[in-house]
Each structure stands twice: as structure tokens, then as C-alpha cells.
Amino acid sequence: MMRKNIGVLSFGCCRNLVDTETILSLLRDKGYRIVELNRAKIAIVNTCAFIKKAVEESTEAIKELISLKKEGKIDKIIVYGCLVERYKDRLLLSLEGIDAMVGRISLNHSLRKYFITPKHFAYLKISEGCNNFCSFCVIPHIKGRYQSRPVESIIEEAKLLDKRGVKEINLIGQDITLYGKDISPHLDLVTLLKEILRNTCNISWIRLLYLYPHRITDELLQLINNEPRICKYMDLPLQHINDRILKLMNRETGSADIFNLIKRIREKVSSVFIRTTLMVGFPTETDEEFEELVDFVKRVKFERLGVFIYSKESQTPAAKMRYQIPYLVKQKRFNRLMQVQQEISAQINSKFMGKILEVLIEERHDEYCYLGRTMYDAPEVDGTVWVKSNFPLEIGSFAKVRIIDTLEYDLVGEYIG
């Protein structure tokens, strides 16, 4: 029997992208042809349902596919992922034309052989689910309790990526600092990192994404500081600094804990860049509490910062709180905090002026210009280095670049070797 062409749409985070790559690998192994969506007879949508905007984006994509099916351009629609886990019954009632719905797949991503990311970097998922139950977040309801992926499976995939010539792997999970504790009290992130380092040689950058603040140990900080292949880049989702708001968020750290952690990181990891995400407009957040958050950002001067506007999500305790902040107030707070961070980012980037950095070349912009990233920039969320070169540069290679100009978020440099 001749297998039909399959096309895929993938929404949401990099964890979703890894799931999509796994699905494509399994289908290709079964003989299906993976094609662009406009050539497909079967369409798969990997959905996101983290916040309202993501739900709307995924739903609109499904509606467009249903229209194409009615026109006879595709035969079947399969909806996968977070939207199914969260709203399966609603989808069945409101969207006619879906042929199948699938929630979660296993964590055995060692079967992944089809990659959407460029050849020089990849995401490596080491866990699924979350045990933190922050009051604003639906992840535990969608993904379930925390589940660590077996070490053997992770190492098998790391070896595959290393053999493929990948230069950078980004370890991902909702909370990678909890890794291993559901398997054995003697297994943790440090143990896993040492195994990855021991079993790979081509991978030059190992980036740690989503380190939950209260589980960061001195042993982990020591390894990050001493191991040149681990990026001096720590992504800590802190959310807020006011103690009352942190308690309402059901966070396990208070303001004193956060200040102490940042001090400890900067003392123990040389030249570290700290990235965090903060939330504005959480229910009952006062003007004074928001100003406390602004002062916190000015005081700490995060090298990398993302800001989210609170989204009222059903199934979360925060959605039931009585005083929800008006949208215009939330937007105003968002704009203010981003403006403060833009100035801080420009100051931090200015310190790179004249310095020589190692840059991973990712894309050719034109005949004499390439785009790349430093160790201090994660894919898709951080800044870019614009590299001027009179010589052709290989995509996925490392280059020595002298910085000749700095912008708020990006750097400009010239290739020197």
C-alpha cells in the first residue's frame, strides 16, 4: 500500500518541537513521506494550550485545515498535544472534521531521527511534566506529574546528536533541576551532565534551560563554572520579587532567597549571564508591588530578561482570585519593565565593545554578512551577532569575531579567524 504524504504544523515551545520531531521520525520509519503542508494529504497539528493566545493560534490553524479538507485538498486531520489534553471535549463539540486526537506521547525521544532545527543545534528533552503547581500555570494539568527520562535514553540521543555533528545541545524540561529524583535519590542533573560530557566530543556548548531557583546546588554551580563545554548561561524563571505575590503564585522562594541565589551564582560562576522571566499583572498586584519589581530589575541588572503579561487560565487557582488586573494596566506595566530592561541590556552589551567573542555562525544574511550567537544567547529568544566577513563562512561553524558596535539586544562584529 502506498503511504500518503504527511505535513505537520508545530506550535508552542521547544519541548513541543521535540515532540514533533519524534512524531515525524516515527512516521518516516513507517514509510510516510514528510512534505510541506501544501503538498500533504494528511495534516498533523501539534498544539499549544499554555495561555489563551496559544489556544487561539492552535484553534485557528485547525479551522483552516478543516476548510482545506472541505475543499478536498487534504484527506485527514490529526490534532496532537496540549490542546487535546486540556480541551478534548470542547474540540469534539466545536470543530467538526478532525479525524483523530492524541494527547501525550512517551518520553522515548531516542527514536528521534528527523530534525526540524538546523544541523548545528538541537533541543534534548530530559523530562516531562511538573510538580511545582504554580497558581497561574496549567502545565501540571496538561503534562501531569514530573517524569524524568531514563539516563540511558538521554545518552543514546546525545551520542546520536554528537555523531550528527551538532555543536550545541539545549537541555530542556519544565524544571530540569528536579531531574532524576523520581528515579533514584542518587540521580540528579549533575550526574546526568557528567555522563553527557563523558559520552560526547563534538558538542561544544551544553545549555541548561529552565533551572528552578530553589533547587540550584553548589555542586551544579561548580560544574558549570569548571566545565568549559557548559554555557555560562543560567535560565531561572523567577516570576516576581514581592513576597506577597510570590506566596500567591505558590512559589517556593521568597525575595530574600532570590537575592541570595543571584549573589551565590555570581560569586561561584565566573562571567555568568543570568536570564530570567518575570510576570506583570498577576491578580491583586498593586502599583507599589510592581514598582518593587522594577527596582529589582534595576538593582540586579539581568543580562537577559523576558516579561510576560499574566493570562487568566481556567483550571488554575489564580483565575479564581477576586481582583484581576485590567488589561490596559497590565500592558502599561509590561511596556515599562521592557523599557527599563532595554536600557540595562544596552549597558551590558556596550561592555563587549572591542572584545573578541566566539560566535556560532547560523545564517547568511547577504554576501558580506552573517548572523550568529554567542554562548550567552539561547536560540530563538536572545540576541544576535551580525558578523561582517570578506570570506565565506560555514554555517554551523565557530568563528572568532571582534565586536565593533553594540545595540540594545544585538552585537555587530567583524570576522578575524
N, C-alpha and C positions, 0 to 999 in steps of 0.2 A: 504494500500500500504506500502511495506517495505521500510523504509528510508535507503539511501545509506551511507556508511562510508565517512566522510569528514576529510581531512588533511589540515593543514594550515602552510604556511611559513610566518614569520613576519620579516620585515626588518626595519631598521631605529631606531628612538629614542624611549624613554619610552612612549611618547604620542601615537606613533603608536601601541605600545604594549597594551596600554589600549583599543584602538580601536579594536585590535584583540581579546582581552578578551571579549569585548562586543559582537562582532560578534559570537564568539563561544558560548556565553551564549544564545543568541537568537536562534541559530541553535539547540543547545541541547534541549531547551524548545520546539522546534517544532518536536523533536523526532529523529534528526540526531545523529549518533554516531561519536564522535570525536576520531580519531585514528592517529597513526603516518603515515607520508606521504606514506611510502612504503606499507601500507595496505589500502590506500584511493582509492575510485573511483571518488571522486570529490576533486579537489585541489583548494584552495584559496590562493592567494598570496597578502599579504598586503605590498605594495611597498613604497619605499622612493625615493624622487627625489630632495633632498636638494642640493646636489652637483653632479658633473659629475660622481665621483666614485660610489656614491649610485645608480645613474641611471643605470650604467653599471652592478652593482651587481644584481639589481632587474631584469633587462632585461635578463641577463644570466640565472637566475633562471626560468624565463618564458620560455625561449628557451628549457631548459632541460625538463620542464614539457610537452612542445609540442612534444618533441621526445618520451617521455613516452606514450603520448596519441596516437601517430602514431603506437607505438608498442602494443597498446591495453591494457596497464597497468592501465591507468586511462580513465575515460569517459568524464569528463568535466573540464575546467579550467576557474576559475573566478579571474579576476585581480581587485584589490581594491586599493584605496588610492591615494597617492600623484602623482605617475607616471601617473595615469589616468587623474587627474586634470590638469597636466602640459602638457602631450603629448598624449592625447587620439587619435587624428587624425593620428599621426605618428605610434602609436601602431597598429591601424587598417590597415594601409598600409604595415607595415613591418613584422608583426607577424601574420601569419595565423594559426588558431587553437584555438584562445581564444573564449570562448563561451559567456562570459558576462564581462562587465567592470562597476565598481561602483566607484564613486568619494568619496564624503563625507557621513558620517552618522550623526545622530543627536547627541546632547550633553547629551542625557539622559542615562548616564552610570550607573544610579541607577539600571538598569536592569542587570548589570554585576554580574554573579554568578560563572562563570568559570574563574579560575585564573591560569596564567602561572607562575607567581612569586611564590617563596616559601611561606609557610603559615605565616611566621613571619614578612614579609614586603609587602607593596603594594604601587602602584602609584595611586594617586587620582587626576584626571584631573579636574581643576576648570574653565578652559576657553579654547577657540579655537580662532585661527586667530591672527592677529597682525595689529596694527595701526602705527607702527614705521617707516616702509618703509626705512630701511637702504639700501644704494645704492648697496650693494653687495648681498642682500638676496632676495630669491624668495618666502619666506613664505607667504607674503600677497597675492601674485598672486595664490598660491596654496590653502591656507586655508581661504582667504577672510578677511574681516574686523573683528576686535576683537568682540568676543561674550562671555559674562560671563554666566556660568552655574547657574541656579537658586539655591539660598541658600538651599531650601527645598530638592532638588535633591542631593546636595552635602552632606547634613546632613544625609539623608536617607542612602547613601552609606557608610558614615563614621560610622554610627551605625552598619551596616552590617559587616564592617571590624572589628569593635570593638568586636562584638559578636563572630566573627570567631576566635578571639584571636590574631589578628595582633598586633605586638609590635611597628611597625614603619610605618608611612604613609609619603609619599613624595608628597607634593602638587606641581603639575606641570601645566604648560601652557607656551605659548611663552613669556608671560610677566604677571606674577601673581600680580605685584604691581598695575596694572590697574584694577584689579578685581572690579566688581560691578558698575563702573562709567557709563556703558551703560545701567544699570538697574535703578539706582537711585543715585542722588548726595549724599545721606546719607549712601550709602552702599560702603564698602571698605574691603580690606584684613584684617584689624584689627578686624572689626566686624565679619567677617567670622571665623577667628581664635578663637575668644571668643565663638562663637556658637559651633564650633567643640570641644573645650575644655569642654564646659558645657555638651555636649551630649555624651561624651566618657569617659571611665575609664581605659580600658585595654591598650590603645595605650600610650606607654611611650615616644616615640620620634615622633615629628612632624617636618619634614624637609621642608624648603622653597627653592624651586629651581627656578632659573631664575628671580631674582629681578632686574628690570630695574633701573639703577642708579638714574636718576633724580626724581623718584617718591618715594624714600625711606624717610619716615617721621620720626620725632622724636617719635611719638606715636607708630609706628611699632617697632622702636629700643627699646623703653621702655618695650613693651610687650615681645619681645624676651629676654631681659635681666632679666625680673622679673618672667617669666613663666618657671619653670624647665622642663616642657614637650616639649618645643620648643627647638630644637637643636641650640646650639650656633655656627651656621654654616650659612654663607651667601654667596650665589652664585650670583655674579654680573658680567654679561658679559660686560667688558669694551672695548674690541677690540683694543684700541691703546691709546697713550698718547699725540702724537703730534697734535697740534691744526689744522694744515692744513689738515692732514689725517682725523682727526675726522670730520671736516667740509665736506670733500669729501665723507665720509661714511654716511653723513646725520645723524650723532649722535647729540643728544640734550645736550650733556655735553662737556665742554672743559677741558683742563688739570687742570686748577685751581679748577674747580668743582669737578673733580675726586679726587685730593689731599685732598680737604676739606671734601668730603664724607668719604674717608677712615679714616681721622682723627676723624671725628664725630662718626663713627661706633666704632672705637677702644676705644673712650672715654666713650661711652654710653652702650656698651655691654661687660661685663666682660668676659675675656678668649675667645673671639670670634675667630673663624677661618674663614678667608675670602678666597673664591675660585673665580677665575676669568678665563675668556678665552680671549686670545689675538690673533690677526691675523697678520701674516707676509706676505710681498709681495703684499700688496694692490697696485693697479696701481699707478704709479708715486712715490712710496715710495723710498726715497733716502737712501744712506748709512748713512748719518747723522741722518735722521729721525728714521732709525732702531736702531742706537746707542742710541738715546734718549729713545727708548722703552726698550732697555737692561738696561740702567741706571735706568729707572723707576722700573723695576723688582728688581734690586739690592737694590734700596732705600726702597721700600715698603716691600719687603720680604713676598710675599703672602704665606699663609700656604698651599694652593692648587692652582695649575695653569694648565690650558690646553692651548695648542698652536695649531692654525690651519693655514695651508697654504692657501692663497687666491685661490679660484676657480672661474674662469671666467664663469658666468652663464648667458645664454640668458634671456631676459626679465628684466634684471637689468641695471640701469644706469652705474654701474661700468664696465660692459662688453664693453661699447662703448667708454671708456676712451682711449686716444691715446697710452699712454705708458704702456704696460703690461709687468710686470717684468718677465724675463726668468725663467723657472722652476728651473734650477740649482742654481740660485741666491736665489730663494725662499726656496729651500731645505737647502741651506747653512745657511740661516738666522734661519730657523726652528731649525736646529741642534744646532746652537749657543745658542739660547734662552733656549732650553730644557736643555743644559749642565749647563747654569747659574742656572736654577731653580733646577736642581738635587742637586747642592751644597747647595742651600738655604734649600731645603727640608730635606737634611741630617742634617743640623744645627738645624732645628726646631724639627725634630724627636729626636735628641740627648737630648733635654730638658726633654723628657719623661723618661729617664733612671732612674730606681729605683722607679718611681711613680706607684700608684695603679689606674687603669682605669676600668670603667665599659665597658664591651665588650659584644656585641650581637653575640652569637655563631651561625655560619651559616652553617658550613660544617665540616664533619670529614675527616681529611687528612689521618691519619693512627691510629694505636691502641693508641698512646700516644700524638697525636697532632690534634688540631682543628684549623679551620680558623674562624675569626670573624672580626667585625668592631667596631670602637668607634663612639661616637656621631659626631666626626669630619670627618667622612668618609661616603660619599654617596655611594649607591650601584653601582657597576659596573664601577665607574670612579675614585675612590680614593684608598687609601692604604688598607692593610690587617694587622690584628694582628694574628701572629702564636702563638697559645696557647698550652703550654705543660701541660698535666694533667695525673696523675696516676689514675684518676677516670673517669668513663663515664660521658660526659656532654650532656645535652639535646639540640638538635638543636632548635634554636629559643628562647633559654633562655638567660638571662643576667648572666654574671659571673664577679667576681672581679679578676683582673689579675695584677700581679706585672711585670713591664717591666724589662727584664734582658738583652736586646740587642736592638740596633736600626740600621736600614738600611736606604738607601736613601728615600724609599717610604713606607716601611713596618716596623712593630714593632714585637719583639719577647717577649713573656711573659710566666709566669707560673701561673696556676690557684691557687688561695688562698681561694676561697669561693664564 
